[in-house]
Amino acid sequence: MSNIPSEETIQRAAYVTLGCKLNFAETSTLRDQLEAEGIRPISEGEMADVCIVNTCSVTETADQKCRQAINRLHRQHPNAAIIVIGCYAQLKAGEIARMEGVDLVLGMEQKGEVPARIHELLARKAELRPTGAACHESVAVATKDIRTFVPSCSRGDRTRYFLKVQDGCNYYCTYCTIPIARGRSRNGSIASLVAQAEEVARQGGKEIVITGVNIGDFGRTTGETFLQLIQALDRVEGIERYRISSIEPNLLTDEIIEWCAQSRAFMPHFHVPLQSGSDAVLRLMHRHYDTALFRAKVERIREVMPDAFIGVDVIVGTRGETAEYFEEAYQFIDSLDISQLHVFSYSERPGTKALDIPHVVTPQEKHARSQRLIALSERKHSAFCQRFVGTERPVLWEHAREGQPMQGFTDNYVRVELPAGHTALDNTITRITLTDFVR
């Protein structure tokens, strides 16, 4: 007797994910779980039985996008159950529960219960359907005590897999709500994470991106270290590439940098959040380093991996960032040998200590500062990519639709492209000579 559900019994789900790579990894894992249990993703033009919104709350704009997504799904799928999860759900469960069409709001501690709660909700709706009764109960069950680590290892939309190794954060930066939204730092064991990487290898995956909220803080739960983790992952046969998604500069030890430089599979690619190039602003933010330490990390990476891609996060317009502090930050960033900036405009978040800091930057000034940093980023990225024109680098080619160009990334994260007609290269690594770069 087959356990595979028939087409008549299969239910359909629509997914919307907002925010960080970690959210996308968690949604992908949930989608795989539900599909194995008979709830498959909708195809174009289909009506969903259930809509799942994985939310972000890093800015007020993120909150607004979450509300818009919920309203849009309710219009498009009026008879579907709507379940809301993620950071916005954790922070504003009651607010979301009052929205029209929302059936269930689950917080971070309930993340592992999502599949079971969805099945319960769909069963209840099926029972009520013949009576014509509605089932919009708008139940919110987010709790403040977040202790559970829910594993996630999933394939992205292209070729890479995303392995969640850690969740939560013990840092309380004055501008940030993540410790409230995701709880204290916690992690899976090295043995369990290695097992997930081995499963990726069995599925034919070649590249894994290591994700988390504060991955350098790995080991709070298990007494292990991030260095021990990456050393163990490097020994997994079949995985040819690892990338570290983002790591705090004070947790990026020289030992980690030097080990990555000689490792088998860790790519010359780092993403290190700076947030501000002004020491005065870093102190206002309650960051755990200063500009001298950050410069030392960049220089050490360049010493042992001259070709490495170094991406940097920067926030502009935070409370207390005077014109003089911003200029100081700009000059510091300009002096760094980095590859690209990710520029974010500061957004005031309720409950954060930043609200007690005087000097508010106007929206117009935030925009002007962002534009200057974006232009600086484009200049640095162009210079970085131009360095490799005419050189040979290994490229992992990503899945492309028939008739579309093939794209991929070099080991040091330079995006490259081939004309259509090379789909046989999907998920293979080849060495090519770079002739130009794609912006």
Buried (B, 14 or more C-beta within 10 A) or exposed (E): EEEEEEEEEEBBBBBBBBBBBBBBBBBBBBBBBBEEBBBBEBEEEEEBBBBBBBBBBBBEEBBEBBBEBBBEBBEEBEEBBBBBBBBBBBBBBEBBBEBEBBBBBBBBBBBEBBBEBBBEBBEBBEEEEEEEEEBBEBBBBBBEEBEBBBBBBBBBEBBBBBBBBBBBBEBEBBBBBBBBBBBBBBBBBBEBBBBBBBEBBEEEBBBBBBBBBBBBBBBBBBEBBBBBBBBBBBEBEBBBBBBBBBBBBBBBBEEBBBBBBEBEBBBBBBBBBBBBBBBBBBEBBBBEBBBEEBBEBBEBBBEBBEBBBBBBBBBBBBBBBEEEBBBBBBEBBBEBBBBBBBBBBBBEBEEBBBEEBEEBBEEEBBEBBBEBBBEBBEEBBEEBBEBBEEEEBBBBBBBBEEEEEBBBBBBBBBBBBBEEEBBEBBBEBEEBEBEEBEE
